Amino acid sequence: MSDEVGVTVDTSLHSRRAIFEACYKLTDRAFVTLARDRENPSLLIVGFRARQGSLDPSIAGVFVNELIDQEIRGALDREMAPIRDLIVAQAFAEGNLLDSLRDEGDYGEDPLGIGRLR
């Protein structure tokens, strides 16, 4: 057990948002500090300091795994954004955004052939 643990993160590999989200996930376990590497500005040093007593050094591994998790979540969020936006728009729309016949069609005419026997 130790008082402080540091992890160096390459900001060319990980987004700022993923880094902050991964840090935030661990604030219940430790105090988190961020500092730029003086010799290489693309490196960020993430420091963890014990809230009380000593700090489990495995927090570094937990942080690295959380960082990867946040990167994947961000990629999925970007990939699924158009679908999510369509679902939200449809949920709040007065009519049907995808099928205008569904709202304007006459059940007697049955333009989609829903009432026909198969």
Steps between C-alpha positions, in 0.01 A plus 500: 500500500620854428396862541512600133483329161558662162402399149633662181238540227577576136249766395553414134343159574226599744246780477482768765142399576590132554786599730277722713221242512743227607643730768151590624407132536782459755443813709315292757819299563771766479578867446592547134746754358593573139827653379674534164838335459752786481716330236218361283177707496305219333539294818274554798586378847197384695572480872298313760537581869341309785185651649576327828777264603687339213414461133473166323751518211262299281309826453738566207374189320142583584553847352652366177208257456252778572674722245456235230137452606433873467662510154273217382194666652588823320546320167167320538331825597629669184408201285147466637423874521294514177284205611458643852407841358239342270348302788479812718356708216240231426406476867424872519354544150128555444497263203711222363832626363576184303166400348257777410238249378479361850346822633323627187375169363135401515427170668228436244743532209773302684793637293749269671286189463501429871141372508537249216498131579817318410 
